[in-house]
Amino acid sequence: MLRVVGSDPALGVHLRAWCRGAGHVFSDEPAESYQIARGLAEQQRWTGAERAGGAAPTDIVRRPPAHWGLAARGALVEAGGPGPSFDLDDRDVVWADLAPRLYAHAAAAQWDPATAVDWGAGTDLPDDIETAVVQVMTYLVENEQAAMVIPARLLARVHPHFREVQQLLAVQAADEARHLEVFTRRALSTGRPMGTSSAGGRESLNTLLMEPDFSLASFLLSVLGEGSFLSLLGFLDEHAPDPVTRQVTRLARVDEARHVAFGVAHLEHQAALDPTLKGRLRAAVERRHDSLTDTAGLNADVFDALIILAAGSWEPEAIRRGHAAVRALHDAMDEGRRQRLTRLGFPADEAAELSALHTRNFM
Amino acid sequence: MPGTTLLMGAVAYDPKVVTIWEGFRHYLAGKGLPFDFVLYSHYERQVEDLVDGRLDAAWNSPLAWLRAQRLAAARGRTVRSAVMRDTDQDLTSVVVVRADSAYAGLGDLQGQVMGVGAVDSPQATLIPLSHLRAAGIRPDEDVVVHRFDVGVGLHGDHIGGERDAARALVAGEVEAACMIDGNHLLFSQEGTLPAGATRVLAQTEPYDHCNMTLVDTAPTDLAEEFVELLLAMSYADPQVRPLLDLEGLKVWRPGRDIGYTALDRAVTQTGFYDERGGLTAKEYIP
């Protein structure tokens, strides 16, 4: 029983109304004060409440129930309420122990496109070279679009219990947003129109968008696609004809390395739990390869642009060097893919075979 | 189908009424009670259908309950208040004035304009005006009554009339305004009545509000089961809690009819209904 006294003339009027709404019992006796007997409703509301796992990443549960929904991990969750559909709700499918650390690293490594790049540095290049830069940037933008949309889609399906995975995917999408910005800005910096976009390139990326399985999407995008892009961005860093191109590709490469690390860590985690995973990964590569068999692969304009960038001119000798450099790029991409496949437990011969089936569009 | 389904009437004073009774229908069906509901646009037709036996039960306003009693008695039928919400018991209405006014009691409102709710609002019109009469002040003679007719036919379920009266008080268009105690709290919290701008001049005795009225033509077994299932609803049940929250209660209480004396007096004083439940109120077109 709670006795209430106060000086507001409307205290009794309001207290009576408030008690009624809150399920408490109001009494205006004894004189000059009021008494409240506590109702049961508040205690009843928390009947059957449960903790949504533990707050620490080490205390996650394997299958968080749908009704935990958006509740903070570790919160005391009232029973009932909506059960939003987060279909990626299995720890063994989405989790990687490395996720919290990778997220922290990603959050600390965010850079500001306005200041991280010296936009005033010269981009005064021969016409053909600049055209090649614009074409490569156009291609990168297209690929980064896919790389932004895919984690964003997956993020919306991950149960919030696996917060660090969501955070990591969110930062990954934000990384790609910055990449889109800097690549576009570099492409347009000399006033030329954007380059070309081939149907085959978009077809290749579309097969990534269509992959609904979290692990397979992560495998195709991060491990194989972005893994190959690490080599491509390294190549562009090495052969960049101007400081701005070098800076934007270098900045992007650091971010992409993190994306690849999460993809590999996640799949390593899963491969240890699921002996069927490797078979499914293999099938995904083969399926994608088959669906792209009749497409043109890498946009020929992109291929030419890469050669020109590595050559530096149209002199035959330079073109020969440029072509050799692009061949070496292909080899480097293949080598990287094979290493990562081996890390996931594929024998060397199978890794080589699967790497060879990867899309000719790189991503 | 009469006799095989318990059919209840409710007035659709707000779109949420559909959500509420759909929820109850689903819940009651899950408990094995064949239950359905019919929505009305105002209380008068609902009460007539109840007493005519077209409904078994009606979620009635206090005014509708009184009319149901009168209509039923005139036809040799009986109705009973079967269950009510905890929030339907022991309400009061208040007469509110601006804090800086000189009025010290109801008698000081002589010759002034008083804002009330809709013509058929128990809490913001009928009961407060009856309270004035008890204090010796004749509405429309000693005070000018300014009615804010919003949602006529909904028996005051629509909050609009009370809110308009409160706004008129703040704007200086009326010298006093009548409302239910909970709405004085609500209007103060939401800022319709600025903090400290008003004070309570008078408060009525406690009275009761809505109830679930059952008519004696309702199938006895279904009616009893209906009442038992409602009374058994627990706020501790996570499936039930959202329904109770929507309908604004923590627990159903057994119905009672002792809390309608003040309104019954007001109905008789104003001739709102005649003794047989006939609709005789002036300027009332639901």
Contacts between the chains, C-beta under 8 A, distances in Angstrom:
chain1	res1	chain2	res2	distance
A	9	B	199	5.7
A	9	B	200	6.4
A	10	B	184	7.0
A	10	B	188	7.8
A	10	B	199	6.8
A	10	B	200	5.1
A	12	B	203	7.8
A	13	B	92	7.1
A	13	B	94	5.7
A	13	B	181	4.9
A	13	B	184	6.1
A	13	B	185	7.4
A	13	B	200	5.3
A	13	B	203	6.1
A	14	B	181	7.4
A	14	B	184	7.1
A	14	B	185	4.5
A	14	B	188	7.5
A	16	B	90	7.6
A	16	B	92	6.6
A	16	B	181	5.9
A	17	B	180	7.8
A	17	B	181	4.3
A	17	B	182	3.8
A	17	B	184	7.4
A	17	B	185	4.7
A	18	B	185	6.3
A	20	B	86	7.3
A	20	B	87	5.2
A	20	B	89	7.9
A	20	B	90	7.2
A	20	B	91	7.2
A	20	B	182	6.8
A	21	B	87	6.5
A	21	B	182	6.6
A	21	B	248	7.6
A	22	B	250	7.9
A	23	B	86	6.3
A	23	B	235	7.6
A	23	B	250	3.4
A	23	B	251	7.1
A	26	B	90	7.8
A	39	B	250	6.2
A	40	B	235	7.2
A	40	B	250	7.7
A	40	B	251	7.9
A	41	B	235	5.1
A	41	B	250	4.1
A	41	B	251	7.7
A	44	B	234	6.8
A	44	B	235	4.3
A	44	B	236	3.8
A	44	B	241	8.0
A	44	B	250	8.0
A	45	B	235	6.7
A	45	B	236	7.7
A	45	B	241	6.8
A	47	B	236	4.1
A	48	B	236	7.4
A	48	B	238	6.3
A	78	B	238	7.3
A	79	B	238	3.7
A	80	B	238	2.8
A	80	B	239	6.5
A	80	B	241	6.0
A	80	B	242	6.7
A	81	B	238	7.4
